[in-house]
Amino acid sequence: MSERKVLNKYYPPDFDPSKIPRMKLAKNRQYTVRLMAPFNMRCKTCGEYIYKGKKFNARKEDVENETYLNIRIYRFYIKCTRCLQEISFKTDPKNTDYEIEAGATRNFMALKLAEEQARREEEEAREEETNNPMKLLENRTQQSKNEIELLESLEELRDLNRRQETVDYDLMLKQYNGEDKIKRIMEMEAKEDEETIKSMRLKHKRLQGDAKILEETIEPVEAPAKMKKPNTKTKVETSTSQCSSRTQKNILSNIIKRKLLDENLSKPKVVGGLSLVNYSESSDDNSE
């Protein structure tokens, strides 16, 4: 027994397709197709509502002498589900829609009517602008005014949003937290200590330089003071006097350094140091 759904059929070697008789079909014959109702409609005879998407076994044919940009227009025939009245409608390629012809009325479609009205208004406005240049200028000025008003309204809304911004209380608490304050205070104190230490080191270096200058100024004064008086005593007495004068000089230099540190003087006066040295030398000479 052969298969039910056969794809490959047997053709004998003496097969001649020209001998097969051809059927004489009508030029515009009808085909049965399965389709769904393209829109909501109501039967004229019984008043039955046929909703969009209901399936029908319809008859299809070409509409004679009607085309749109060389696109064929087709007509469909369906029957009412209640009274079996024939309903016909055809394609509308211009509006990408269907147009009812007989047997039923199309239900009211607000969206379609609104789209058609908007399309008509746009076409009328374009025609008016092309014919009337003053109207075009008025429309442009109106558009610029509308844009300015929109920008102003946007700025007002931004200002309102800035005023009504939500406050982050967690961040506020972190800012005013006691531990964070203590840490900040400690850091500030550490920075201040470092700065004071640096300043003290700089002052100490300056004072050391000033002390060296004083010693250099003190040393050349010793020779002429000693050269003025004759040396009548022995060598032992001269050595002891020199040691005592040196110790006194060291004491005086230490006293001067302490005074400078206490008074925070930038540069000591050399004249005062010389006068003290001269006074010490004169006292030494008197003692001798």
Secondary structure as the mmCIF struct_conf table of DSSP 4:
data_model
#
loop_
_struct_conf.conf_type_id
_struct_conf.id
_struct_conf.beg_label_comp_id
_struct_conf.beg_label_asym_id
_struct_conf.beg_label_seq_id
_struct_conf.end_label_comp_id
_struct_conf.end_label_asym_id
_struct_conf.end_label_seq_id
BEND BEND1 ARG A 4 LYS A 5
BEND BEND2 LEU A 7 ASN A 8
TURN_TY1_P TURN_TY1_P1 PRO A 13 ASP A 14
HELX_RH_3T_P HELX_RH_3T_P1 PRO A 17 LYS A 19
BEND BEND3 ILE A 20 ILE A 20
HELX_LH_PP_P HELX_LH_PP_P1 PRO A 21 MET A 23
TURN_TY1_P TURN_TY1_P2 LYS A 27 ASN A 28
STRN STRN1 TYR A 31 MET A 36
BEND BEND4 PRO A 38 PHE A 39
STRN STRN2 MET A 41 CYS A 43
TURN_TY1_P TURN_TY1_P3 LYS A 44 CYS A 46
STRN STRN3 TYR A 49 ILE A 50
TURN_TY1_P TURN_TY1_P4 LYS A 52 GLY A 53
STRN STRN4 LYS A 55 TYR A 68
TURN_TY1_P TURN_TY1_P5 LEU A 69 ASN A 70
STRN STRN5 ILE A 71 LYS A 79
TURN_TY1_P TURN_TY1_P6 THR A 81 CYS A 83
STRN STRN6 GLU A 86 ASP A 92
TURN_TY1_P TURN_TY1_P7 PRO A 93 THR A 96
STRN STRN7 ASP A 97 ALA A 102
BEND BEND5 GLY A 103 GLY A 103
STRN STRN8 ALA A 104 ARG A 106
HELX_LH_PP_P HELX_LH_PP_P2 ASN A 107 PHE A 108
HELX_RH_AL_P HELX_RH_AL_P1 ALA A 110 ASN A 131
HELX_RH_AL_P HELX_RH_AL_P2 PRO A 133 ARG A 163
TURN_TY1_P TURN_TY1_P8 GLN A 164 GLN A 164
HELX_LH_PP_P HELX_LH_PP_P3 GLU A 165 VAL A 167
HELX_RH_AL_P HELX_RH_AL_P3 TYR A 169 GLN A 175
TURN_TY1_P TURN_TY1_P9 TYR A 176 TYR A 176
HELX_RH_AL_P HELX_RH_AL_P4 GLY A 178 LYS A 228
BEND BEND6 LYS A 229 LYS A 229
BEND BEND7 LYS A 233 LYS A 233
HELX_RH_AL_P HELX_RH_AL_P5 LYS A 235 GLU A 263
TURN_TY1_P TURN_TY1_P10 ASN A 264 ASN A 264
BEND BEND8 SER A 266 LYS A 267
HELX_RH_AL_P HELX_RH_AL_P6 VAL A 270 SER A 287
#
